[in-house]
Amino acid sequence: MLVDGSPAPPAYLFVTNRGAMLHDLDRPAVPQAWLTMGFKIPNYPVGKRSSAMIDMYRARKEHIEAHVLMKALETGGRVPATFDGRLPEEAFGLQTEPRLLVGNAYLLPPPPEGNKEVVGVLTSAIVLEPERNAYGVYRLADGKHVICTTPLTDVEMDLYRASPATFFGVVRSETKKGFTDPLDAFDFLHETYSQTPREKLLEFMADWPNQDLLQKLDQARLSEHYCAQMATQIWREHQARIAA
């Protein structure tokens, strides 16, 4: 492909029907669709040349502007139904049990090395719609973090679909509806572990191989490696549950 007689430069390609939607306002509902591709960009879209979690994360950082644009295409506004910020299901009594909220403490199943339930404070969570489960990261009294799943009711699923960005009681600037690609699992973990002290991360990774290399990494790189390894496991488990 030539442009003014010279080889065309690298470019991002976005295709969407958003324009058609804006010019067809009389229709009650128009399904939204979009896709993105890279021209002469070897590592875009993310995962084009590598399936390793850490490489996908770094490719996304390199093309963060394109990623943000795709997020903007996914975002849609909705007029609130209540004046106090609650969802209709909560305001009008359809949801009687309190839902999971970041910052609250919950009783968790016994850890592998114990036989007693433990208390953990929810620090981050995400919903996987196909499983109808919430994956939560909980901070225990000793400072360790564990991941637990919680089944969601029909009403809770409706609440989540209505407002995924605020379902867990905090406003998240970037919210996905479950794990639609491997980096969703990475983001879910990185939200917590990007702030974990380097010494604590090394403690979590004490039985990992290549300790000499891990000891040389700074906090940012160490948290990326930790999240990449853990996210790979979560993604594989998620895919296995979907396949089952």
PyMOL commands that set and color helices and strands:
alter all, ss='L'
color gray80, all
select helices_A, chain A and resi 18-22+53-62+64-74+88-91+154-162+182-193+198-204+211-214+219-243
alter helices_A, ss='H'
color red, helices_A
select strands_A, chain A and resi 2-3+6-7+11-16+34-39+105-108+118-128+133-140+145-151
alter strands_A, ss='S'
color yellow, strands_A
deselect
rebuild
show_as cartoon
